[in-house]
Amino acid sequence: MQGYIYILTNPSFRKDWIKVIITDKQLSDQYEEYNSNAMPVPTRIQATISLPSPEMAEMLMKKFTHQLSLMNCLCNNRFYNITLEYAL
């Protein structure tokens, strides 16, 4: 089973905030589920990273989150206070 990391943006998010989702679901399933949660405008998928397993995706996210914590970037429920350019 593959793992996926999606980087999302939405004009309704606070400035310089992105959402990161880790899942084992295909892009279309996860995207429809996320946008059905009363988002005022559609969310944009800025990047998709496909990995061999969900565990590998989780490990990569832990490293990413640790790096951001060293830089004192805010994180709240996989929302990160960083620019899209930095995340990419």
N, C-alpha and C positions, 0 to 999 in steps of 0.2 A: 504494500500500500504506500502510495506517495504522500508526501507532506507538501503543503503550500504556504507561502507567506505572501500576503497581499498588502500593498501600501495604498491607502485610500485618502482622498481629499474631498472636501465638500465646502462650498461657500458659506454654509451655516456653521462650520467649525470656527472656533476662535482663531485669530490671526496666528500664523506659524504653528498650527497644530496639525498633525497627521494622525491617522488611525492605522494600526497594524493588526492584521488578523492572521492567526496561525490556525490551519485546519487541514483535515484530510479530505475535504470536499472539493469537487470541481468548481471552477470559477463561476459558472452560471448559477449553481445551487446557492453558493455562499452570497453572491451578489444580490440575488433576488431576496434572500432572507434578510440581508442587512438593510436593503432599501425599503423593505416592507415595515420596518420598525419606525414608521412615522417621520421619516426624514423629510424636511420641507422641500428640498430640491435633490435631484439624483446625485448620488455619490460617484466620483470619478475614480476608476482604478488606474493608479499611476504606475504600478509595477507589480509583476507576478514573478515569484521565485519558486520554481519547482525543485523539490529535493527528493532523494530516494525514499525517505521515511518521515513520518510525523515527528519522531524523536529527534532526527537531525534538524528539522525546522525549529523545534523547541530549543535545542542546544544553541543554534545560531542566534535566536532571539534573546537568550540569556546573555550571550556575549555582547550583543548590541545594547541591551538594557544596562549592563554593567558599564560599558564604555560611556553611555550617556550619563549615568549616575556620577561618574568621575568628573564630568563636565558640569555637574549641577543642573542638568536638564530635568524638567518636570515630567513625570509620567503618571497617568491616571487611567487605569483600566485599558491599557494598550493604546491610549492617546499619548502622543509625545509632543512636547513643546520644542520642535525643531523645524527648520525649513525642509521643504520637500527635497531641495537640492542636496542637503546634507544627508538625508535619509537614503537617497538613491546612491 
